[in-house]
């Protein structure tokens, strides 16, 4: 019988050995339970409608429907699952496309088992996570793109909320933002929640994407090499 408190997981990968490996790792944890596997994006969407997983571990390159398109479709479902992109392809366009599609995290398959387990739990808790150094590479990538006008909704933020937005979009954790702004960490957490609500954003990953697209993050901005996570 599945632990009622266990996170319900689905693994999507076109390689059977990868599916089996991740399933063995995840099912070894009492708070995690693999309820389904799929070999491609189309099967993932079909199965997800039935089993309604909490978190989907999604490969990128698969025959037929790939992981990014499957993520986009999954996010259109009622009560969509959180998606953790797992890939061997450490390429910026995959990071960006996956985040735009609605993924809450991005991690390379060569991450340690401990890192993968932590990522699943972070995302299952409704937070967001990126692999180390991804934020810095994204800043560099978007600095080379044509910068867009600042979205009008940013003007809804108070001056303090705008400071918090700029820092969290640069990859800083709450404790680091608190140090920068000389605030209590709980106060920062309150500001982060207000920022996400006012901007209509699901999580910190979406804040990062908005910041890049609006050009509010510039070359040389500080990016934390740890996860974007735990608001």
N, C-alpha and C positions, 0 to 999 in steps of 0.2 A: 504494500500500500504506500502511495506517495505521501511523504511528509507534507501536511497541509501548509506548512510555512516555507517549504522549499520553493525556490525560483524555478519556474517551468521554462525549459530551454529547448531550442531547436537548432540543429547544426546543419548548415547548407554548404556542401562542397562536392565537386564532381569526382573527387578521389576517395574511394572507399576506405583506404588505409588512413586517410586524414580524418574522416568521419569517425572511424573506430577509435583512433587515438584520442581525439577530443572527447568522445563519449566516455571513454574509460577514465580520463582525467576528471571530468565534471561529475560523473556519477559516483566518484570516490568521496565526494563531499556531502555531508548530511543535509546541508542547506541548499543543495543544487540537484535538479533532476532533469535529465534529458527525456523529453516526452515525444520527440519526433526528430527524424533526419530527412534530408532531401538532397538530391543529386544535381539540381539546377534551380534557377530562379522561378521558373514556371511551376515546378512541383512545390517549391517552398510556399508560394502564394496560395496554392490550392490547399496544402496541408495546414497552413497557418489559419485559414478560415475555419478549419474544423477543430484544431487542438488549442488555438488561442494561446500561444506561448507568451511568456513575459519578456524574454530576451531571445533574439535570433543572432547566432554567430554566422556571419555571411561571408562567403568567399567572393572575390570580384570577378575573375575570369572563369566563366563556365559556358558550355555550349547552350545554344538557344537563348534564353533570357539570362543575362548576367546579373551579378549581385547588385550593381548600382540601380538598374532598372527595377529589379525585384524590391529593393529597398523603397524606391519611389512608390511602387504599387502598394506595398504593405502599409506605408504611412497614410494611404488614403482609406484604409479600413477603419471601421468603428473600433475604438479602443486599440489602436495599433501597438505592436510590440516595440520595445527598444531594439535597436540594431547595432551590433558591434561588428564592424568590418574587420575580417581577418584575412591577410593576404601576404604573399611573398613579394609583391610588387611595391617597392618603396618609391612610388612616383607621385609627384605633387598633384598631377591632374586627377589621380584616383582619390586622393585625400579630399580635394575640393569638390569633385563630383559627388562623392559619397556624402559629404556634409550637406551639400545642397539638396541631395535626395532625401535627407532626413535622418541619416545615421547619427547616433549619439556617441560613437567612439570609433577609433581606428587603431589597430594594433597589428604588428607584423607577426607572422606565424613562428618566427624564430625567437619570440619572447619567451622568457622562462615560464614554467608552469605556474609559479607563484604570481607572476605578473598577469597572466591570463585569468587566473581565478579572481584576482583582485579587480581586474577590469570588468568581469562579468558581474561581480557584486556591486561595484560602483554604478554601473549602468542599470542594473536591476533595481537599485535604490532610487532611480530617477535622475541621477547625475550624468555627467558627461566626461569623457576621457579621450585623450589623444596620446599617441606614442611619443616617447621622448624626442625632442628636437623638431617635431612636426610643426609646432606653432612658429618657430623661427623660420623654417623653410617657407611656410605659407606667407609670412610677412614679406619675405624676399620676392616670392612669386607675385603677390598682388601689387607690390611696389612697381613692378614692371608693366602692369596692366594700365589701361586708361582709367583714370580715377573718375568716379561718378560724383554727382552733387550729393551733399549730405542730405539724407532723407529728412523731410520736414518733421517727422515724429521725434527725432532727436531733440527738437526744440521743446518738447513736452517735459524733458528732464530738468530738474533743478540743477543749479551749478554743481552742488556736491554729487548728485547722481551722475552728472556727466563726467566728473572726475573718476568716479567709481567705474563707470562704463568703459572709459578709455583704458583704465588699468586692468580690468578683468579681461578686456578684449586683447590686451597685450600678453595675456597668459599668466598673470599674477594670481596667486591663491589669496584667499581672504586674509590670512595672517600677514602676507606681504603688503596687501592694500592697506591694512590697518596701520602697519608701520609707516608706510609712505605718507598717509594722510593724518597720522597721529590720532587714530580713532580706536575705540574698542572693537574687537573682532565681531562681537554680536551686533554692534551698530553697522558694521560693514555688511554683515549677512542680511540685515534688514534692508539696507540700500540696494544690494544685489537683487533681492526679491522684488523690490519696487521697480527697479530698472527693467527686469525681465517682464513684469506685468505691464508696465506702461508701453513698452515696445512690442508687446504681443509675441514675445519669444518663448520658446519651450524651455531652453536651457542655455548654458554658457557657450556651447558650440555655436548655436545660432547667433549669439552676440558677436562671436569672433567673425563669422561669415559676414554679418551686417557691417562690422567695422572695416573689414577688408574691402567690401564692395563700395562703401561710401568714401573710402580714402582717408578715414580717420586714423588709421594705423600707418605710420610712415617708416621708411628705412631707418634702422638704428633704434627702433622702439624695443624696449626690453621684453623678451619672451622667456617664460619659464620653461625649462626642459623637463619638468615633471608633468603630471597629468593636468588637463583642465578638468577639475572635478571638485566634488563635494562643496557645493555652494554654501 
